[in-house]
């Protein structure tokens, strides 16, 4: 994965360990369609637009992702 030190951190998911928890960032220097960045603990990342991220949040709030959640 490329350096994330220039990205603006928004949220850390987990945060209870030192495993390299998944994180949400904003990349102000990226094109608008790649400004939201989600990293995982395997060194990978996904980039998307704010509209795409908003759609993901709406689906999560509506329960469409509940079957993916692991207890």
C-alpha positions in Angstrom: 0.0 0.0 0.0 1.2 3.5 -0.6 2.0 6.0 2.2 -1.1 7.1 4.1 0.6 9.8 6.1 -0.9 12.6 4.0 -4.4 11.4 4.4 -6.9 12.9 6.8 -8.0 10.3 9.3 -11.8 10.1 10.0 -12.4 6.8 11.8 -10.7 3.6 13.0 -12.7 0.4 13.1 -11.7 -1.8 16.0 -9.0 0.2 17.7 -8.7 -2.3 20.5 -5.4 -3.8 19.3 -2.3 -3.2 17.3 -3.2 -5.2 14.3 -3.4 -2.4 11.8 -7.1 -1.9 12.2 -9.2 -0.9 9.2 -9.4 2.9 8.9 -11.4 5.5 7.0 -9.5 8.5 5.5 -10.2 11.5 3.2 -7.6 12.2 0.5 -8.1 15.9 -0.3 -5.5 15.6 -3.1 -7.2 12.8 -5.0 -9.7 13.2 -7.8 -13.3 13.5 -6.5 -14.1 9.9 -7.5 -11.3 8.5 -5.3 -11.3 10.9 -2.3 -12.7 8.5 0.3 -10.1 5.8 1.3 -10.7 2.7 3.4 -7.7 0.7 4.4 -7.6 -2.8 5.9 -5.2 -4.6 8.1 -3.7 -6.5 5.2 -2.2 -3.4 3.6 -4.9 -3.0 1.0 -7.2 0.0 0.3 -10.4 0.9 -1.5 -10.9 4.4 -2.9 -14.4 5.8 -3.8 -16.3 9.0 -4.2 -18.2 10.6 -1.4 -21.4 9.7 -3.2 -20.5 6.0 -3.3 -19.5 6.1 0.3 -22.8 7.8 1.2 -24.7 5.0 -0.6 -22.7 2.4 1.3 -23.7 4.2 4.6 -27.4 4.4 3.6 -27.4 0.6 2.8 -25.7 -0.2 6.1 -28.3 2.0 8.0 -31.1 0.3 6.2 -29.8 -3.1 7.3 -28.8 -4.3 3.9 -25.3 -5.3 5.2 -26.5 -7.1 8.4 -26.0 -10.5 6.9 -22.4 -9.7 6.4 -21.7 -8.9 10.0 -19.9 -11.5 12.0 -20.9 -11.9 15.7 
